[in-house]
Amino acid sequence: MEFASLLSSQGVFGMAMLTLCCMEALSVESQATTFNLLTDQFSLYRFKREVIDHNGKLDSWNANVPVCDWQGVTSDQQKERVAELDLITYFLVGSISPHIGGLSSLTSLNLYDNNFLGNIPREIGHLSLLKHLNLHRNAIEGSIPFAVGNLRKLIEMDLSGNNLDGSVLPTIGKLQDLQLRSNNLGENFPAAIGRLRHLKDLDLSLNSLSGINLTGSIPPFLGNLSALNYLSLSDNSLTWVIPKELSHLKKLKGLWLSGNNLNGSIPTFIYNMSSLET
């Protein structure tokens, strides 16, 4: 039975039937073959139900429009799956539905500049093909779920401009770009950052919302990030001195430390870093 006929011809009964059709597939998440365009449509429909769409941006998300033509949705025609969800500046209000985890072929999820509330659902860890995750400028709270560590192909993650707290950060093997500025990361650096060996761009600036600062000294483990090109730690009330371990960052082009309370003079090794531009 097609998705369109389930919704348009049967109304509420049709939606109930669709739920039954998709329930088994969505509950057996380890079996990728159970997911298809029908379950993607169902996941998106449930996503829509948990948000307020003041501007009607998601009006095309209905049974009369093929999912490949839904606004903000890009499909992989060969796989017949939803590949990208791009809802930039849609001004959506609500929570990120756990059903987002049903979009198992998703490679890019961009919810930049909305008003999503609550926590990042742990089901996001089911998106094993995800390469780009952008939740910048929302109102998301809590810690980054451990399940994010399952995103082995993730290259870019922008969680800046939210209310995330805590020092927990899962280890994500291939991550190259991590943006966490303007959050409430608390008193300690997420220690797992030192294990992100492929990281090229790291921004932890402006973690002083609600008077909570990323206080303490610059941790020496940042010197383990040998691939790093850009590092921003501005406006965090950091103290003590710049650790000598930063001299290991041979590829560093940009370093921002303004708005802190660092002691002493700029160490000599900073001037000797030939790659440094800023």
Secondary structure, DSSP 8 states (H G I E B T S, - for coil): --HHHHHHTTHHHHHHHHHHHHHHHHH-TT-GGG--HHHHHHHHHHHHHTEE-TT-TTTT-STTS-GGGSTTEEEETTTTEEEEEE-TT---EEE--GGGGG-TT--EEE--SSEEEE---GGGGG-TT--EEE--SSEEEE---GGGGG-TT--EEE--SSEEBSS-----TT--EEE--SSB--SS--GGGGG-TT--EEE-----GGG----EE--GGGGG-TT--EEE--SS-EES---GGGGG-TT--EEE--SS---S---HHHHT-TT---
